[in-house]
Amino acid sequence: MLSKLFMKIEDYRLACEALWGCASLAIQERRLNVELPSSVERRRFAFALSRDIGRRFTVFEMCNFSFYTNDYNAHDLSVVFMDAKELIQLLREFQLSDEKRKELESDNFME
């Protein structure tokens, strides 16, 4: 994973951004007809999938903020890296009913 490479060379800002990208892509991977152009929409969508997924996704928003503030260190990123693995696994196992799919596709996450 790209974030591990950035962690090795101690570029924690880029590691944060790579982890944010990983989580962001994982959320959008559901292949629904839903536009999620910003982190706000992605967070709302994550919470619409489930409260647990939404809470986990907020960890990566904070990681994204650290790209700008450079607040995270190697230990912080190790924890977030494990969170990324758990989020991806949770999303893989998440069952989406046809009813929930229609509900999500009709919702507007930009408001």
N, CA, C and O atoms as a GROMACS GRO file, in nm:
protein
  444
    1MET      N    1   0.083  -0.117   0.000
    1MET     CA    2   0.000   0.000   0.000
    1MET      C    3   0.088   0.125   0.000
    1MET      O    4   0.191   0.131   0.069
    2LEU      N    5   0.048   0.222  -0.076
    2LEU     CA    6   0.125   0.345  -0.092
    2LEU      C    7   0.150   0.416   0.041
    2LEU      O    8   0.257   0.472   0.062
    3SER      N    9   0.053   0.413   0.129
    3SER     CA   10   0.069   0.480   0.258
    3SER      C   11   0.184   0.420   0.339
    3SER      O   12   0.253   0.491   0.411
    4LYS      N   13   0.205   0.289   0.327
    4LYS     CA   14   0.316   0.225   0.398
    4LYS      C   15   0.451   0.277   0.347
    4LYS      O   16   0.543   0.299   0.426
    5LEU      N   17   0.461   0.297   0.216
    5LEU     CA   18   0.584   0.352   0.158
    5LEU      C   19   0.611   0.492   0.215
    5LEU      O   20   0.723   0.522   0.255
    6PHE      N   21   0.509   0.575   0.218
    6PHE     CA   22   0.525   0.710   0.272
    6PHE      C   23   0.560   0.706   0.421
    6PHE      O   24   0.635   0.790   0.469
    7MET      N   25   0.506   0.609   0.493
    7MET     CA   26   0.539   0.595   0.634
    7MET      C   27   0.686   0.557   0.650
    7MET      O   28   0.754   0.606   0.741
    8LYS      N   29   0.735   0.469   0.562
    8LYS     CA   30   0.876   0.427   0.570
    8LYS      C   31   0.972   0.543   0.551
    8LYS      O   32   1.075   0.552   0.617
    9ILE      N   33   0.936   0.632   0.460
    9ILE     CA   34   1.025   0.746   0.435
    9ILE      C   35   0.988   0.866   0.523
    9ILE      O   36   1.039   0.977   0.503
   10GLU      N   37   0.900   0.842   0.618
   10GLU     CA   38   0.859   0.940   0.718
   10GLU      C   39   0.792   1.065   0.658
   10GLU      O   40   0.805   1.175   0.712
   11ASP      N   41   0.722   1.045   0.548
   11ASP     CA   42   0.642   1.154   0.492
   11ASP      C   43   0.498   1.128   0.537
   11ASP      O   44   0.416   1.072   0.464
   12TYR      N   45   0.470   1.170   0.659
   12TYR     CA   46   0.342   1.139   0.722
   12TYR      C   47   0.227   1.215   0.658
   12TYR      O   48   0.113   1.168   0.657
   13ARG      N   49   0.255   1.332   0.605
   13ARG     CA   50   0.150   1.408   0.536
   13ARG      C   51   0.097   1.329   0.416
   13ARG      O   52  -0.024   1.314   0.399
   14LEU      N   53   0.188   1.278   0.333
   14LEU     CA   54   0.144   1.201   0.215
   14LEU      C   55   0.085   1.067   0.254
   14LEU      O   56  -0.004   1.016   0.186
   15ALA      N   57   0.133   1.009   0.363
   15ALA     CA   58   0.073   0.885   0.412
   15ALA      C   59  -0.072   0.909   0.452
   15ALA      O   60  -0.159   0.827   0.425
   16CYS      N   61  -0.096   1.022   0.517
   16CYS     CA   62  -0.234   1.059   0.554
   16CYS      C   63  -0.321   1.073   0.431
   16CYS      O   64  -0.434   1.024   0.427
   17GLU      N   65  -0.268   1.140   0.330
   17GLU     CA   66  -0.347   1.162   0.209
   17GLU      C   67  -0.375   1.030   0.137
   17GLU      O   68  -0.484   1.011   0.083
   18ALA      N   69  -0.278   0.940   0.135
   18ALA     CA   70  -0.298   0.810   0.073
   18ALA      C   71  -0.405   0.729   0.147
   18ALA      O   72  -0.488   0.663   0.085
   19LEU      N   73  -0.402   0.734   0.278
   19LEU     CA   74  -0.504   0.663   0.357
   19LEU      C   75  -0.642   0.725   0.337
   19LEU      O   76  -0.741   0.653   0.328
   20TRP      N   77  -0.647   0.855   0.330
   20TRP     CA   78  -0.774   0.923   0.301
   20TRP      C   79  -0.827   0.879   0.164
   20TRP      O   80  -0.946   0.848   0.150
   21GLY      N   81  -0.740   0.875   0.065
   21GLY     CA   82  -0.781   0.831  -0.068
   21GLY      C   83  -0.831   0.688  -0.068
   21GLY      O   84  -0.929   0.656  -0.136
   22CYS      N   85  -0.766   0.603   0.007
   22CYS     CA   86  -0.807   0.463   0.017
   22CYS      C   87  -0.949   0.452   0.074
   22CYS      O   88  -1.034   0.382   0.017
   23ALA      N   89  -0.974   0.521   0.183
   23ALA     CA   90  -1.107   0.516   0.246
   23ALA      C   91  -1.212   0.580   0.156
   23ALA      O   92  -1.323   0.530   0.144
   24SER      N   93  -1.175   0.689   0.094
   24SER     CA   94  -1.267   0.760   0.006
   24SER      C   95  -1.309   0.673  -0.113
   24SER      O   96  -1.426   0.667  -0.148
   25LEU      N   97  -1.212   0.607  -0.173
   25LEU     CA   98  -1.243   0.516  -0.285
   25LEU      C   99  -1.322   0.395  -0.239
   25LEU      O  100  -1.412   0.349  -0.309
   26ALA      N  101  -1.291   0.345  -0.122
   26ALA     CA  102  -1.364   0.229  -0.069
   26ALA      C  103  -1.512   0.262  -0.049
   26ALA      O  104  -1.598   0.179  -0.076
   27ILE      N  105  -1.541   0.382  -0.002
   27ILE     CA  106  -1.680   0.424   0.020
   27ILE      C  107  -1.753   0.435  -0.114
   27ILE      O  108  -1.869   0.396  -0.126
   28GLN      N  109  -1.685   0.488  -0.215
   28GLN     CA  110  -1.748   0.510  -0.345
   28GLN      C  111  -1.757   0.383  -0.430
   28GLN      O  112  -1.823   0.382  -0.534
   29GLU      N  113  -1.692   0.278  -0.387
   29GLU     CA  114  -1.684   0.155  -0.465
   29GLU      C  115  -1.815   0.078  -0.473
   29GLU      O  116  -1.823  -0.022  -0.544
   30ARG      N  117  -1.917   0.122  -0.405
   30ARG     CA  118  -2.044   0.049  -0.400
   30ARG      C  119  -2.115   0.042  -0.535
   30ARG      O  120  -2.213  -0.030  -0.551
   31ARG      N  121  -2.064   0.117  -0.633
   31ARG     CA  122  -2.120   0.117  -0.769
   31ARG      C  123  -2.268   0.155  -0.773
   31ARG      O  124  -2.348   0.092  -0.842
   32LEU      N  125  -2.300   0.256  -0.699
   32LEU     CA  126  -2.435   0.309  -0.700
   32LEU      C  127  -2.436   0.436  -0.786
   32LEU      O  128  -2.332   0.497  -0.809
   33ASN      N  129  -2.551   0.472  -0.831
   33ASN     CA  130  -2.566   0.594  -0.909
   33ASN      C  131  -2.581   0.712  -0.812
   33ASN      O  132  -2.689   0.770  -0.799
   34VAL      N  133  -2.470   0.745  -0.744
   34VAL     CA  134  -2.469   0.849  -0.642
   34VAL      C  135  -2.345   0.936  -0.664
   34VAL      O  136  -2.234   0.885  -0.679
   35GLU      N  137  -2.366   1.067  -0.664
   35GLU     CA  138  -2.253   1.159  -0.676
   35GLU      C  139  -2.202   1.195  -0.538
   35GLU      O  140  -2.278   1.235  -0.450
   36LEU      N  141  -2.071   1.179  -0.520
   36LEU     CA  142  -2.008   1.210  -0.391
   36LEU      C  143  -1.882   1.292  -0.416
   36LEU      O  144  -1.771   1.242  -0.398
   37PRO      N  145  -1.898   1.418  -0.459
   37PRO     CA  146  -1.781   1.497  -0.500
   37PRO      C  147  -1.693   1.548  -0.385
   37PRO      O  148  -1.578   1.584  -0.409
   38SER      N  149  -1.743   1.553  -0.264
   38SER     CA  150  -1.660   1.605  -0.155
   38SER      C  151  -1.662   1.512  -0.035
   38SER      O  152  -1.739   1.415  -0.030
   39SER      N  153  -1.576   1.542   0.061
   39SER     CA  154  -1.570   1.460   0.182
   39SER      C  155  -1.700   1.466   0.260
   39SER      O  156  -1.738   1.369   0.325
   40VAL      N  157  -1.769   1.579   0.256
   40VAL     CA  158  -1.896   1.592   0.328
   40VAL      C  159  -1.998   1.492   0.273
   40VAL      O  160  -2.063   1.422   0.350
   41GLU      N  161  -2.010   1.486   0.141
   41GLU     CA  162  -2.104   1.392   0.080
   41GLU      C  163  -2.064   1.247   0.107
   41GLU      O  164  -2.149   1.162   0.130
   42ARG      N  165  -1.934   1.220   0.104
   42ARG     CA  166  -1.888   1.083   0.131
   42ARG      C  167  -1.919   1.044   0.275
   42ARG      O  168  -1.959   0.930   0.301
   43ARG      N  169  -1.902   1.138   0.368
   43ARG     CA  170  -1.934   1.109   0.508
   43ARG      C  171  -2.083   1.084   0.525
   43ARG      O  172  -2.123   0.988   0.592
   44ARG      N  173  -2.165   1.166   0.465
   44ARG     CA  174  -2.310   1.147   0.474
   44ARG      C  175  -2.351   1.013   0.415
   44ARG      O  176  -2.436   0.943   0.469
   45PHE      N  177  -2.290   0.979   0.303
   45PHE     CA  178  -2.317   0.850   0.239
   45PHE      C  179  -2.274   0.735   0.330
   45PHE      O  180  -2.347   0.637   0.344
   46ALA      N  181  -2.156   0.747   0.390
   46ALA     CA  182  -2.106   0.642   0.480
   46ALA      C  183  -2.202   0.621   0.596
   46ALA      O  184  -2.231   0.507   0.633
   47PHE      N  185  -2.252   0.729   0.654
   47PHE     CA  186  -2.348   0.717   0.764
   47PHE      C  187  -2.480   0.659   0.715
   47PHE      O  188  -2.548   0.588   0.788
   48ALA      N  189  -2.518   0.690   0.590
   48ALA     CA  190  -2.641   0.633   0.534
   48ALA      C  191  -2.628   0.482   0.515
   48ALA      O  192  -2.726   0.409   0.527
   49LEU      N  193  -2.506   0.434   0.486
   49LEU     CA  194  -2.485   0.290   0.476
   49LEU      C  195  -2.506   0.226   0.613
   49LEU      O  196  -2.585   0.133   0.628
   50SER      N  197  -2.435   0.278   0.712
   50SER     CA  198  -2.454   0.234   0.850
   50SER      C  199  -2.382   0.330   0.942
   50SER      O  200  -2.286   0.396   0.904
   51ARG      N  201  -2.430   0.337   1.063
   51ARG     CA  202  -2.369   0.426   1.162
   51ARG      C  203  -2.224   0.385   1.190
   51ARG      O  204  -2.138   0.471   1.205
   52ASP      N  205  -2.199   0.257   1.195
   52ASP     CA  206  -2.064   0.207   1.220
   52ASP      C  207  -1.970   0.248   1.107
   52ASP      O  208  -1.859   0.295   1.132
   53ILE      N  209  -2.013   0.230   0.984
   53ILE     CA  210  -1.929   0.269   0.869
   53ILE      C  211  -1.906   0.420   0.871
   53ILE      O  212  -1.794   0.465   0.846
   54GLY      N  213  -2.009   0.497   0.901
   54GLY     CA  214  -1.994   0.642   0.908
   54GLY      C  215  -1.895   0.686   1.013
   54GLY      O  216  -1.811   0.773   0.988
   55ARG      N  217  -1.904   0.628   1.131
   55ARG     CA  218  -1.808   0.664   1.238
   55ARG      C  219  -1.667   0.627   1.198
   55ARG      O  220  -1.573   0.704   1.223
   56ARG      N  221  -1.651   0.513   1.138
   56ARG     CA  222  -1.516   0.472   1.097
   56ARG      C  223  -1.461   0.565   0.989
   56ARG      O  224  -1.342   0.594   0.986
   57PHE      N  225  -1.549   0.610   0.901
   57PHE     CA  226  -1.506   0.698   0.792
   57PHE      C  227  -1.454   0.832   0.845
   57PHE      O  228  -1.363   0.890   0.786
   58THR      N  229  -1.511   0.881   0.954
   58THR     CA  230  -1.467   1.010   1.008
   58THR      C  231  -1.320   1.007   1.052
   58THR      O  232  -1.254   1.110   1.054
   59VAL      N  233  -1.270   0.889   1.087
   59VAL     CA  234  -1.128   0.875   1.121
   59VAL      C  235  -1.042   0.921   1.003
   59VAL      O  236  -0.939   0.984   1.022
   60PHE      N  237  -1.086   0.890   0.884
   60PHE     CA  238  -1.007   0.922   0.765
   60PHE      C  239  -1.022   1.069   0.725
   60PHE      O  240  -0.932   1.126   0.663
   61GLU      N  241  -1.134   1.129   0.762
   61GLU     CA  242  -1.146   1.274   0.741
   61GLU      C  243  -1.043   1.347   0.826
   61GLU      O  244  -0.978   1.441   0.779
   62MET      N  245  -1.027   1.303   0.950
   62MET     CA  246  -0.926   1.363   1.037
   62MET      C  247  -0.785   1.339   0.980
   62MET      O  248  -0.699   1.426   0.988
   63CYS      N  249  -0.765   1.224   0.925
   63CYS     CA  250  -0.637   1.193   0.861
   63CYS      C  251  -0.614   1.288   0.743
   63CYS      O  252  -0.502   1.336   0.723
   64ASN      N  253  -0.718   1.315   0.668
   64ASN     CA  254  -0.709   1.408   0.556
   64ASN      C  255  -0.673   1.549   0.605
   64ASN      O  256  -0.593   1.618   0.542
   65PHE      N  257  -0.731   1.591   0.716
   65PHE     CA  258  -0.698   1.722   0.771
   65PHE      C  259  -0.550   1.730   0.809
   65PHE      O  260  -0.487   1.835   0.799
   66SER      N  261  -0.495   1.617   0.853
   66SER     CA  262  -0.355   1.615   0.892
   66SER      C  263  -0.262   1.636   0.773
   66SER      O  264  -0.147   1.675   0.790
   67PHE      N  265  -0.310   1.612   0.653
   67PHE     CA  266  -0.230   1.644   0.534
   67PHE      C  267  -0.196   1.793   0.535
   67PHE      O  268  -0.088   1.832   0.492
   68TYR      N  269  -0.288   1.875   0.583
   68TYR     CA  270  -0.270   2.020   0.585
   68TYR      C  271  -0.204   2.068   0.713
   68TYR      O  272  -0.133   2.169   0.713
   69THR      N  273  -0.226   1.998   0.823
   69THR     CA  274  -0.174   2.042   0.952
   69THR      C  275  -0.048   1.967   0.996
   69THR      O  276   0.024   2.013   1.084
   70ASN      N  277  -0.023   1.853   0.935
   70ASN     CA  278   0.093   1.768   0.967
   70ASN      C  279   0.093   1.729   1.115
   70ASN      O  280   0.198   1.732   1.181
   71ASP      N  281  -0.025   1.691   1.166
   71ASP     CA  282  -0.039   1.656   1.308
   71ASP      C  283  -0.011   1.509   1.339
   71ASP      O  284   0.014   1.474   1.454
   72TYR      N  285  -0.014   1.423   1.240
   72TYR     CA  286  -0.002   1.280   1.266
   72TYR      C  287   0.144   1.236   1.264
   72TYR      O  288   0.226   1.288   1.187
   73ASN      N  289   0.174   1.139   1.352
   73ASN     CA  290   0.308   1.081   1.355
   73ASN      C  291   0.298   0.933   1.315
   73ASN      O  292   0.191   0.886   1.276
   74ALA      N  293   0.407   0.862   1.324
   74ALA     CA  294   0.411   0.720   1.282
   74ALA      C  295   0.311   0.636   1.360
   74ALA      O  296   0.244   0.550   1.303
   75HIS      N  297   0.301   0.658   1.490
   75HIS     CA  298   0.207   0.580   1.571
   75HIS      C  299   0.063   0.607   1.528
   75HIS      O  300  -0.015   0.514   1.511
   76ASP      N  301   0.028   0.734   1.511
   76ASP     CA  302  -0.108   0.769   1.467
   76ASP      C  303  -0.141   0.698   1.336
   76ASP      O  304  -0.250   0.643   1.320
   77LEU      N  305  -0.048   0.700   1.244
   77LEU     CA  306  -0.072   0.640   1.112
   77LEU      C  307  -0.082   0.489   1.119
   77LEU      O  308  -0.156   0.428   1.042
   78SER      N  309  -0.009   0.427   1.209
   78SER     CA  310  -0.020   0.282   1.227
   78SER      C  311  -0.161   0.244   1.269
   78SER      O  312  -0.217   0.145   1.223
   79VAL      N  313  -0.218   0.324   1.358
   79VAL     CA  314  -0.355   0.300   1.404
   79VAL      C  315  -0.453   0.320   1.288
   79VAL      O  316  -0.544   0.239   1.268
   80VAL      N  317  -0.435   0.429   1.213
   80VAL     CA  318  -0.525   0.458   1.101
   80VAL      C  319  -0.512   0.351   0.993
   80VAL      O  320  -0.611   0.315   0.929
   81PHE      N  321  -0.392   0.300   0.972
   81PHE     CA  322  -0.372   0.194   0.874
   81PHE      C  323  -0.454   0.071   0.910
   81PHE      O  324  -0.516   0.009   0.823
   82MET      N  325  -0.456   0.036   1.038
   82MET     CA  326  -0.538  -0.078   1.083
   82MET      C  327  -0.686  -0.046   1.065
   82MET      O  328  -0.765  -0.133   1.028
   83ASP      N  329  -0.723   0.078   1.092
   83ASP     CA  330  -0.862   0.120   1.072
   83ASP      C  331  -0.902   0.107   0.924
   83ASP      O  332  -1.015   0.069   0.893
   84ALA      N  333  -0.809   0.137   0.835
   84ALA     CA  334  -0.836   0.125   0.691
   84ALA      C  335  -0.864  -0.020   0.654
   84ALA      O  336  -0.958  -0.048   0.579
   85LYS      N  337  -0.784  -0.110   0.705
   85LYS     CA  338  -0.807  -0.252   0.678
   85LYS      C  339  -0.945  -0.295   0.728
   85LYS      O  340  -1.017  -0.367   0.660
   86GLU      N  341  -0.980  -0.250   0.848
   86GLU     CA  342  -1.110  -0.287   0.906
   86GLU      C  343  -1.226  -0.227   0.827
   86GLU      O  344  -1.327  -0.294   0.804
   87LEU      N  345  -1.212  -0.101   0.784
   87LEU     CA  346  -1.318  -0.038   0.705
   87LEU      C  347  -1.338  -0.111   0.573
   87LEU      O  348  -1.452  -0.136   0.532
   88ILE      N  349  -1.231  -0.143   0.506
   88ILE     CA  350  -1.241  -0.213   0.378
   88ILE      C  351  -1.306  -0.350   0.397
   88ILE      O  352  -1.391  -0.390   0.317
   89GLN      N  353  -1.268  -0.421   0.501
   89GLN     CA  354  -1.329  -0.550   0.529
   89GLN      C  355  -1.478  -0.535   0.560
   89GLN      O  356  -1.560  -0.613   0.511
   90LEU      N  357  -1.512  -0.436   0.639
   90LEU     CA  358  -1.652  -0.410   0.673
   90LEU      C  359  -1.733  -0.379   0.547
   90LEU      O  360  -1.845  -0.427   0.532
   91LEU      N  361  -1.678  -0.300   0.459
   91LEU     CA  362  -1.748  -0.266   0.335
   91LEU      C  363  -1.764  -0.388   0.244
   91LEU      O  364  -1.866  -0.402   0.176
   92ARG      N  365  -1.664  -0.473   0.242
   92ARG     CA  366  -1.673  -0.595   0.160
   92ARG      C  367  -1.784  -0.687   0.209
   92ARG      O  368  -1.852  -0.752   0.130
   93GLU      N  369  -1.801  -0.691   0.340
   93GLU     CA  370  -1.901  -0.781   0.399
   93GLU      C  371  -2.040  -0.718   0.406
   93GLU      O  372  -2.138  -0.787   0.435
   94PHE      N  373  -2.050  -0.590   0.381
   94PHE     CA  374  -2.176  -0.518   0.396
   94PHE      C  375  -2.274  -0.560   0.287
   94PHE      O  376  -2.244  -0.555   0.168
   95GLN      N  377  -2.391  -0.602   0.332
   95GLN     CA  378  -2.497  -0.646   0.238
   95GLN      C  379  -2.592  -0.530   0.213
   95GLN      O  380  -2.644  -0.469   0.307
   96LEU      N  381  -2.613  -0.500   0.088
   96LEU     CA  382  -2.700  -0.389   0.050
   96LEU      C  383  -2.823  -0.444  -0.019
   96LEU      O  384  -2.814  -0.500  -0.128
   97SER      N  385  -2.937  -0.428   0.044
   97SER     CA  386  -3.062  -0.477  -0.014
   97SER      C  387  -3.102  -0.387  -0.131
   97SER      O  388  -3.055  -0.274  -0.143
   98ASP      N  389  -3.189  -0.439  -0.217
   98ASP     CA  390  -3.238  -0.358  -0.329
   98ASP      C  391  -3.312  -0.234  -0.279
   98ASP      O  392  -3.301  -0.126  -0.337
   99GLU      N  393  -3.386  -0.251  -0.170
   99GLU     CA  394  -3.459  -0.138  -0.112
   99GLU      C  395  -3.363  -0.029  -0.064
   99GLU      O  396  -3.384   0.089  -0.091
  100LYS      N  397  -3.258  -0.069   0.006
  100LYS     CA  398  -3.159   0.026   0.056
  100LYS      C  399  -3.084   0.091  -0.060
  100LYS      O  400  -3.054   0.210  -0.055
  101ARG      N  401  -3.054   0.014  -0.163
  101ARG     CA  402  -2.986   0.066  -0.282
  101ARG      C  403  -3.071   0.178  -0.344
  101ARG      O  404  -3.019   0.285  -0.376
  102LYS      N  405  -3.199   0.154  -0.362
  102LYS     CA  406  -3.290   0.254  -0.421
  102LYS      C  407  -3.297   0.378  -0.332
  102LYS      O  408  -3.298   0.491  -0.380
  103GLU      N  409  -3.304   0.354  -0.201
  103GLU     CA  410  -3.308   0.466  -0.106
  103GLU      C  411  -3.183   0.552  -0.118
  103GLU      O  412  -3.192   0.675  -0.121
  104LEU      N  413  -3.068   0.489  -0.124
  104LEU     CA  414  -2.942   0.562  -0.134
  104LEU      C  415  -2.932   0.638  -0.266
  104LEU      O  416  -2.886   0.752  -0.269
  105GLU      N  417  -2.976   0.574  -0.374
  105GLU     CA  418  -2.968   0.638  -0.505
  105GLU      C  419  -3.065   0.755  -0.519
  105GLU      O  420  -3.042   0.844  -0.600
  106SER      N  421  -3.172   0.755  -0.442
  106SER     CA  422  -3.268   0.864  -0.450
  106SER      C  423  -3.234   0.978  -0.353
  106SER      O  424  -3.288   1.088  -0.364
  107ASP      N  425  -3.144   0.952  -0.259
  107ASP     CA  426  -3.108   1.052  -0.161
  107ASP      C  427  -3.011   1.154  -0.222
  107ASP      O  428  -2.936   1.123  -0.314
  108ASN      N  429  -3.014   1.275  -0.170
  108ASN     CA  430  -2.921   1.380  -0.214
  108ASN      C  431  -2.825   1.407  -0.099
  108ASN      O  432  -2.863   1.467   0.001
  109PHE      N  433  -2.702   1.365  -0.113
  109PHE     CA  434  -2.604   1.379  -0.006
  109PHE      C  435  -2.536   1.514  -0.009
  109PHE      O  436  -2.450   1.542   0.075
  110MET      N  437  -2.573   1.599  -0.104
  110MET     CA  438  -2.511   1.731  -0.118
  110MET      C  439  -2.587   1.840  -0.042
  110MET      O  440  -2.544   1.956  -0.043
  111GLU      N  441  -2.696   1.806   0.024
  111GLU     CA  442  -2.773   1.907   0.098
  111GLU      C  443  -2.738   1.906   0.244
  111GLU      O  444  -2.793   1.985   0.322
   0.00000   0.00000   0.00000
